[in-house]
Amino acid sequence: HHAIMAGGTRRHDPSTPEIAVITDGLNLSRAMSFKNIAAGLEFGGCKTTVHMEEPALDDLETLGFLAFAIDRCRTMTSPDMNLSTAVADVMNEHFSSQFTNGPSSPLGESGRPTALGSYLALREAVSFTEGTELADALLGKTAVVMGLGAVGWHLAGHLLEAGVNLTVSDINPDRVRELQAAHPQAQIAAIGVDEVLGFEADILCPSAIGGILDEASINALRYSYVFGPANNQIKATNQAEEQRLAQLLAERGILFQTEWWHNTGGVMGGAEEFLHGADASPERLRERVINTVPRKTRENLEQAAALGITPTDNAYRQCTELLFDTEAVQVVS
């Protein structure tokens, strides 16, 4: 398994500067190496970024080349932002089993387990911080879900079921209206994307594109928790800068845990499908998410509090000790 790299494939429009595409891939792949540890998976980490127009599902020449590149890189992957999840189905039918989590897969799309794990981690974090009963930790809280894509949509549903007073934001107004129609008994408020970082609520759940938390935006936040599934929420190109900004969040009294410690449900699903194929089990995946993500979140928060460091620092500490534990490495000559 260590010879296989696990991480999603994200598409960037051709208008995006090439250096930005490369930077995004490097940042995301760094996080995936740690995320797979957090998920308890024996895979290396990677992220594929492609610089192209949205491919047509019948363009087998383009998709075949992408499948070839993925296979040559020994990558187990699934479609990420701006790449249709249906691409995975085409890949599996014509080219490669390395693509997972398509609509026709035994597990379906990866947004559901990612949202479930992120919700359970948030509930655990609030319960830990405020000393409340786990079942009622989110009852009556105000929260903003930023982004109603494949993950944010399901996360919003979990929060509504937990009794959260929900506000949502998405660049597509139709998506907001669809969520409101799907939950007619709930009072779901909506704000513009440009209003989110200046809004006041208990919880912010970034669930779309990352890079929203820099020094200026952190200093303007009016939330007690920033806890969501979006990748690379902190705008940083290296670990030291990410940890510095996480410290700034802590100094402002905002609880934040680097997202790769809890948005692991999707990669767990990818591994389940990759390893078991048609026998992949939604029940086994759900059980793994429920048994892993909230437990590891509470452990991380407890350890961070005991050591007097941020949860992000402690997550890196745990992973680094495991990755570079020379006593666990056997050299074969």
N, C-alpha and C positions, 0 to 999 in steps of 0.2 A: 504493500500500500504506500510505503514511503516514496516509491518511484512515480506515483501518480500525484499530480497537482490538482487541487480542487478549488474551483472558484468560477464565478459567472462570466458571461460574455456581454459586454456593454457596447452599444453602438453610438458613435458620434457623427453628426452631420458633416459633410465635406467642408462646410463653411467654418467649422471649428479649427482654430490654429493647431497644427500638428503637434507642437510642443505641449499644448494643453491636453491633447489626447494621451500622449506618452506620460505626462505627469499624473494624470488621473489613473492610468493603469498601474503605475508604480506605487502610488499611494494606496490604492485599493488592494494590490497584491501583498503589500506589506501587512495590511490589516488582516488579510485572509490567512496568512501564516499563523497569526495569533488566534483568529476566530476558530480555526480547525482544532486548535488545542482546547479552547473554551468549550467546543462542542464534543470533545472527547473522541475526535476522529484521527485515525492514523494516516492522514494524507498531508502532503505538503500544501502550501498555499500559493494561489496565483490569481490573477484577474486578466482577462483578455479584453482589450479595447480594439474595436474595429472602426475605421475611418471611411464611411460609405453611406450611400443613400439607403433607405429602407429596402431590403431585398424583396422581390416578389417571390411568393412561395413556390411558383412553378419555374423559377430561374435556377435550374439545377446546376448550370455551369458555375454560377457565383457561389451557391450554397455548397456545391461539391468542393470547390477550392477552400472555402472556410472550414469544411469538415476535415479536409486533408491537413490544413494547418493545425487545427485543434489536435488531431490524432498524432501528428509529428511532434507536438509539444507535450504529449502524454498528459493531456488535460481532461479532467472530468468536469463538465461545465453545464450550465443551464442559461437560458436567455435572461439577461439583466435589462436595465433601463434602455428604452428606445429600440428594443429588438423584440418582435412578436414572439410570444411563447409558442406559437404554432410552428416556428422554425425548428423546435426540438422534435416535433412529430415528423417533419419532412426529413430531418437528419436521420432519425431512427429508421424510417421506411427505406431510404435510399442509400445511406452512406455509413453511419457510425452510431454505435451505442454509447458514445462518450457524452452525448447530449441527453439531459434528463429534464423532468418536470414540465413536459409539454401537456397540453389539454387532454391528450389521449393516454397519458401515462397512468399506471395503476394508482399513483398518489395524487394526480392532478397537479395544479400549479403550486409553486413554492410559497406564494404569498400567505396562504392560510397558516402553515406551521410557524412561519416567521412572525406573523401577527400574534399568534397564540403565545409564543415564547416571550415576545416583547411585553405583552399585556401581563403575563404572570410575573415577569421580572419587575415591572413597574409596581404592581400590587405588593410584591415582597419588599421593595424599596420603601414605599410609603409606610407599610406596617412596621418595618424595622426602625425608620426614622422617628415615627410618631408614637410607637408603642401601642398601636391599635390592633384589634383582632384582624386576622388576615382576610376573613370573608367580608368585613365591612370597611376595609382600609380605604377604598375609593368612593364609598357612598357619600354623595353630596359634594365631592370635589369638583372644581371647575378645570377643564382641560381643553387645549387646542390641539387638534390633529392637523398638521401641515402636510397636505398631499393625500389624495384619495385614490392612489393607484392600487396595484395588486396587494400591497401590504396594508397601507393606510385605511383602505375600505374595511377590511376585516378587523383591524385594530379598533376602528370607530365602533363597530358592532359590539365588540367585547366591552368597551368602556360604557356604552349605553346600558348593556346588561348589568354592569356593576353599579349602576346608579349615578354615573358621572353626568354633570351638566356640561354638555358638549358644544364646542364651537369648532367649525371646520373651515379649511381654506384649500383651494385648488386653483390652478391656472385655468382650468376648464370649468366654467360655471355650470355646465350640464351635469358634470359629475356630482357637484354639490346637490343639485336638484334631485338627481337619481337617489342619492343617499337619503335625503329627506323623504322621498316617496317610499323608499324601502322600509322606513321606520316611521309610519304616520302617527304613531302614538307618542313619539318623542319630540321634544322641543329642541331642534338642532339649529343653532345660530350659525351665521356665515360671515366671514370677513375676507377682505382682499389679501392676497399673498404679501403685499407690501406693508400690511398692517400687523402681521404676526409678531415680529420681533419687538414691537413696541406695545403689544397688547398686555393686559394684566389678567393673570389667571394663576391657579395653583400649579398647573402642569403644562409643559410644552412637549408635544410628541412629534419631533421632526420625522417625516415619513416619506420624503421625496428626495430631491437632490441634496448632496452634502455641501460642506464649505460655507455654512451660514454663520458659524460662531467664530468671529475674530475679536480682537480686543475692544473695538468700538461697539459691536453689537452686544457683547457680553456685559459691558458696563451699562447698557441701556435696558437690559432684561428686567422684567417684573414678574418673574415666575419663581416658585420654590423648588421645582424639579424640572430638569431637562432630561427626558428619558424617552427615547423613541428608537425606531428601527432603522432610520436612514443611515447609510454608510458615510463615514468620514464627516461627521457633523461639525467637528472643529476644523477650521481652515488652517491646515498645517501641512508642510511637505516633509516633515521629519518627526521622529518620536519626541525629541526634546521640546520642540515647539508645541506639540500636542499636549504634553504634560504641563508646560508652563501655562497654557490657556485653561487647562483643567483646574490648575491651582487657582487661577483667577476666578473661575466659577465658584470654587469652594470658598474663597475669601469673601465672595458676595453672598454667601449663605445659600447657594443653589446646589442641590444634589445632582451630580452628573456621574455617570459611569460610562466609560468608553463603549460605544454601541456594539463593537465586535464581541463583547463579553456576553451579550444577551440576544442579539438578532441572529441566532444560530440555527433556528428552525429550518430555514431553507436549505442550508448546506447539509443538515442532518437528513432531510428528505432526498437530496441529490445522492448522498451516500447510500441510503436505503435502496433507492432504485438502481444505482450502479452495481451494488453488490448482489441484489436479489432479483433484478430483472422483472419478469412478469409476476414473480411471487412477492414483490415488494408489498408491505402491509401498512395501510393507513393507521390501523390500530397500534401497531408496533412503533410507528413514527410518533404518533400522538403521545404514547406512553413515554417514549424517550424524551420528548420535549418537556412534558410535565415533570418528569423525574430529574431532569438535568438543569434546566435553565433557572427556575426559581431557587433551587438549592445552591447553585453556584453563585447566584447573585447575592443571597444572604451571606454566604461564606466570604465573598469578596468584601462586602460592606463591613462585616464584623472584623475581618483582618485589617482592613484599612483604618477603621476606628481605633483598634488596639495599637496599631503602629504609628498613628498620628499622621497618616499620609492620605492622599486622595484615592478614591476607588480606581481611578485610571492608573495611578502609579502602582497600586497593588496588583492590578490585572497584569501589567507589564512585568512586575516582579515575579509573579508566579510563572508566567510563560517563559521568561528569560532563564529562570533557574532550571526549568525543564529542558529547554532547547540546548543549553550549554552546560548541562550536567555531565562533566567529563567522566564521572564514576560510572555513569550508565552507558557509556560508549565503549563498545568492544572493537578493537582494531584487529582485523584479520589480515595476516600477511600471506 
